């Protein structure tokens, strides 16, 4: 399974990765620039990748985390989001019904909606899946001038990160963000400052699908029950009104 390792200590905030992402996904550059100025975290349907400035002059990449057990997948009622064996979490607009449950379920608040379009879709990073199929690496990784992003096998990247933390323990916090949190993610971080401000929990959280799947499985039955109650209530009200009309006559 493929993954991306982000080294916060090497990121300078140049945003070349963002520009590469916009270009690779054929997004509107002008809208992307406007969204950067108006949206707090910089993510939008026109900016699937953002660079966030955090404490001590550090910058962090913010995008889809491609969770190993994605809550967006478990929340989608129609199977419009899937976890691929290669690692990326993929979105199929042809199946989407626009419920936006995926947006509510994501613990990182990543998916964005095309609010300005007549027929809108949800938008998020796909880790340049088409390029991966052709043996290439994601555009953001390919463009980074400081090697703050490394692409490869997830297990090997964790081993690489662990080795780096052991060798240069004074330069990093001894933690790999994404190794276990929320069941693990395919975007991993090492840093010299705590990434709580990037949305990470203070303690490792269990995979969210464990909480969402039971409810999602029951959603059709809950919907049918509610619909049945509404139909019954409507019949009772109409019947009482008919009886009242007869009494008046």
C-alpha positions in Angstrom: 0.0 0.0 0.0 1.4 3.4 -1.1 1.7 6.4 1.2 3.2 9.9 1.6 5.6 10.8 4.4 5.6 14.5 5.3 8.6 16.0 7.1 7.4 19.2 8.8 11.0 20.3 9.5 11.8 20.5 5.8 8.7 22.3 4.6 9.3 26.0 3.8 5.7 26.9 2.8 6.6 27.6 -0.8 3.3 26.1 -2.0 4.8 24.6 -5.1 3.1 21.4 -4.2 -0.3 23.3 -4.2 0.3 24.8 -7.6 1.3 21.3 -9.0 -1.9 19.8 -7.5 -4.1 22.5 -9.1 -2.5 21.9 -12.4 -2.5 18.1 -12.2 -6.3 18.1 -11.4 -7.1 20.8 -14.1 -8.6 23.1 -11.5 -9.3 26.8 -11.8 -6.1 28.7 -10.8 -7.8 32.0 -10.3 -10.5 30.5 -8.1 -7.8 28.5 -6.2 -5.9 31.7 -5.4 -9.1 33.4 -4.3 -10.0 30.5 -2.0 -6.5 30.7 -0.4 -7.3 34.2 0.7 -10.8 33.7 1.9 -11.0 30.1 3.3 -9.3 29.6 6.7 -7.6 26.3 6.0 -7.2 27.0 2.2 -9.0 23.8 1.1 -11.8 24.1 -1.4 -13.2 22.4 -4.5 -10.5 24.3 -6.4 -7.7 23.6 -3.9 -7.4 20.0 -2.9 -4.1 20.6 -1.1 -3.2 23.4 1.2 -0.2 24.5 3.3 -1.0 25.6 6.8 1.3 27.8 8.9 1.6 26.4 12.4 3.7 27.4 15.4 7.4 28.3 15.4 7.4 29.2 11.7 6.5 25.7 10.7 4.3 24.7 7.8 2.2 21.6 7.3 0.6 19.9 4.3 -3.2 19.6 4.6 -5.2 17.3 2.3 -7.0 14.0 2.2 -5.3 11.6 4.7 -6.4 8.5 2.7 -7.2 6.7 5.9 -6.7 2.9 6.1 -10.3 2.6 7.4 -12.0 5.7 6.0 -15.0 7.1 7.8 -16.1 8.7 4.5 -16.3 5.3 2.9 -18.5 3.9 5.7 -20.7 7.0 5.7 -21.4 6.9 1.9 -24.8 5.3 1.4 -24.3 4.5 -2.3 -20.7 3.3 -2.4 -19.5 6.4 -4.1 -16.2 6.4 -2.1 -13.9 3.5 -2.0 -10.5 2.6 -0.5 -8.2 1.3 -3.3 -5.7 -1.5 -2.6 -2.9 0.9 -3.7 -3.8 3.3 -0.9 -5.8 6.3 -2.2 -9.4 6.8 -1.2 -11.3 7.4 -4.4 -14.5 9.3 -5.2 -16.9 8.3 -8.0 -19.1 11.3 -9.0 -21.3 9.0 -11.1 -22.6 7.3 -7.9 -22.8 10.5 -5.7 -26.3 11.6 -4.6 -25.1 14.8 -2.9 -25.9 13.8 0.6 -22.6 15.2 1.9 -22.4 12.5 4.7 -18.7 12.1 3.7 -18.0 15.7 4.7 -19.7 15.2 8.1 -17.9 11.9 8.7 -14.3 12.9 7.9 -12.4 13.5 11.2 -10.0 15.8 9.3 -12.8 17.9 7.7 -11.2 17.5 4.3 -13.9 16.8 1.6 -15.2 20.0 -0.1 -18.4 20.7 -2.1 -18.7 22.5 -5.4 -21.2 25.1 -4.0 -21.0 27.3 -7.0 -22.1 24.7 -9.6 -25.6 23.8 -10.8 -24.7 20.1 -10.6 -22.1 20.0 -7.8 -19.8 17.2 -6.7 -17.7 16.5 -3.7 -14.0 17.2 -4.3 -10.9 15.8 -2.6 -7.3 14.6 -3.3 -7.1 11.2 -5.0 -3.3 11.0 -4.6 -3.0 11.4 -8.3 -4.4 7.9 -8.8 -4.3 8.0 -12.6 -0.6 8.8 -12.4 0.0 6.0 -10.0 -1.6 3.6 -12.4 1.0 4.6 -14.9 3.9 4.1 -12.5 4.3 7.8 -11.7 4.3 9.5 -8.3 1.9 12.2 -7.1 2.4 15.7 -8.5 2.9 17.3 -5.0 5.7 14.9 -4.1 7.3 15.2 -7.6 7.3 19.0 -7.3 8.6 19.6 -3.7 12.0 21.2 -3.9 13.0 20.4 -0.3 12.2 16.7 -0.2 9.6 17.4 2.5 7.4 14.8 0.8 8.4 11.3 0.2 6.3 8.7 -1.7 6.6 5.0 -1.3 5.4 1.8 0.4 3.7 2.7 3.7 5.5 0.0 5.7 8.9 1.1 4.3 8.0 4.8 5.0 7.2 4.0 8.6 10.5 2.1 8.9 12.3 5.1 7.3 10.6 7.5 9.7 11.4 5.4 12.7 15.0 5.2 11.7 15.2 8.9 11.3 13.6 9.6 14.7 16.1 7.3 16.3 19.1 8.8 14.6 18.1 12.4 15.0 16.0 12.1 18.2 16.8 15.7 19.2 15.4 17.1 16.0 12.0 15.5 16.1 9.2 14.5 18.5 9.3 10.7 18.8 6.0 10.1 17.1 4.8 9.3 13.6 1.4 11.0 13.1 -0.9 8.7 11.1 0.8 5.5 12.0 -2.1 4.5 14.3 -4.5 7.5 14.7 -8.0 6.8 13.4 -6.9 3.3 12.4 -3.9 4.6 10.5 -3.6 6.9 7.4 -1.7 6.8 4.1 -0.3 10.3 4.7 2.2 10.2 7.6 3.9 13.0 9.4 7.1 13.5 11.4 7.7 16.8 13.1 9.6 18.8 15.8 6.3 20.4 17.1 3.0 18.8 18.1 0.5 18.6 15.2 -2.6 19.1 17.3 -3.2 22.4 15.6 -3.4 20.5 12.3 -6.4 18.6 13.6 -4.7 15.6 15.2 -6.1 14.2 18.4 -4.2 14.4 21.6 -4.6 10.6 22.0 -4.8 8.0 19.3 -8.4 7.5 18.3 -10.1 4.3 17.2 -11.2 3.9 13.6 -14.3 5.9 13.1 -16.1 3.3 10.9 -16.5 1.2 14.0 -18.9 3.9 15.2 -20.5 4.9 11.9 -21.1 1.6 10.2 -23.7 0.3 12.6 -25.7 3.5 12.1 -25.2 3.5 8.3 -26.3 -0.1 8.0 -29.5 0.8 9.9 -30.2 4.0 7.9 -32.5 2.4 5.3 -34.6 0.8 8.0 -34.7 4.0 10.0 -35.7 5.9 6.8 -38.5 3.4 6.0 -39.8 3.5 9.6 -39.9 7.3 9.6 -41.6 7.3 6.2 -44.1 4.8 7.4 -44.9 6.8 10.5 -45.3 10.0 8.4 -47.7 8.2 6.1 -49.7 6.8 9.0 -49.8 10.2 10.7 -51.0 11.8 7.5 -53.8 9.3 7.1 -54.9 9.8 10.7 -55.0 13.6 10.3 -57.0 13.4 7.0 -59.4 10.9 8.6 -60.1 13.1 11.6 -60.6 16.1 9.2 -63.1 14.0 7.2 -65.0 13.0 10.4 -65.0 16.6 11.6 -66.5 17.7 8.3 -69.3 15.1 8.6 -70.1 16.3 12.1 -70.5 19.8 10.9 -72.8 18.7 8.1 
